């Protein structure tokens, strides 16, 4: 299962706060060095697994993200 692609994110995936609040995000997250910790759709804490070649983050409701899907 993968994260819902047709919905707009509502929450900041690094802070868990609503995007409308405009909460600041730490530099490591902005640089792509930190995996997301919160689901962008429901703000639940995700299960994060970091490995030498990347990371995976799983929401119990919305599925899984991985670093390979985020590469630019």
C-alpha positions as CSV (number, residue, x, y, z in Angstrom):
1,X,0.0,0.0,0.0
2,X,1.3,3.5,-0.8
3,X,0.4,6.9,0.5
4,X,-2.7,8.5,-1.1
5,X,-1.5,10.5,-4.2
6,X,-4.8,12.2,-5.1
7,X,-5.3,14.0,-1.8
8,X,-3.6,17.3,-0.9
9,X,-1.4,17.1,2.3
10,X,-3.0,18.9,5.3
11,X,-0.2,18.5,7.9
12,X,3.5,19.1,8.0
13,X,5.2,15.7,7.8
14,X,8.1,16.8,10.0
15,X,6.2,18.6,12.8
16,X,2.7,17.1,12.6
17,X,1.1,20.6,12.7
18,X,-1.4,21.9,10.2
19,X,0.3,23.4,7.1
20,X,-1.9,26.5,7.5
21,X,-0.1,27.3,10.7
22,X,3.2,27.7,8.8
23,X,5.3,26.1,11.6
24,X,9.1,26.4,11.0
25,X,10.8,23.2,9.9
26,X,14.4,22.4,11.0
27,X,17.2,22.7,8.5
28,X,18.0,18.9,8.2
29,X,14.4,18.2,7.1
30,X,14.6,21.0,4.5
31,X,17.8,19.6,3.1
32,X,16.3,16.1,2.8
33,X,18.5,14.6,5.5
34,X,15.7,13.6,7.8
35,X,12.8,11.3,7.1
36,X,9.2,12.5,7.7
37,X,7.9,11.5,11.1
38,X,4.2,12.4,10.8
39,X,1.6,11.5,8.1
40,X,0.8,14.5,5.9
41,X,-2.9,13.4,5.7
42,X,-3.8,12.6,9.3
43,X,-0.8,13.8,11.4
44,X,-0.3,10.3,13.0
45,X,3.2,9.4,14.0
46,X,4.6,7.1,11.4
47,X,6.8,4.0,11.9
48,X,10.2,5.0,10.5
49,X,13.0,2.6,9.6
50,X,16.3,4.2,8.6
51,X,18.9,2.0,6.8
52,X,22.3,2.8,5.2
53,X,20.8,3.3,1.8
54,X,17.6,5.2,2.7
55,X,14.5,5.1,4.9
56,X,10.9,4.0,4.9
57,X,8.0,5.6,6.8
58,X,4.6,3.9,7.3
59,X,1.3,5.3,8.4
60,X,-1.2,2.8,9.7
61,X,-4.0,4.5,7.6
62,X,-2.3,5.9,4.5
63,X,0.5,3.5,3.7
64,X,4.2,3.7,3.1
65,X,6.7,6.3,1.8
66,X,10.3,5.6,1.0
67,X,13.4,7.7,0.3
68,X,13.6,6.3,-3.2
69,X,10.2,7.7,-4.1
70,X,11.4,11.1,-3.0
71,X,14.6,11.3,-4.9
72,X,14.9,14.3,-7.2
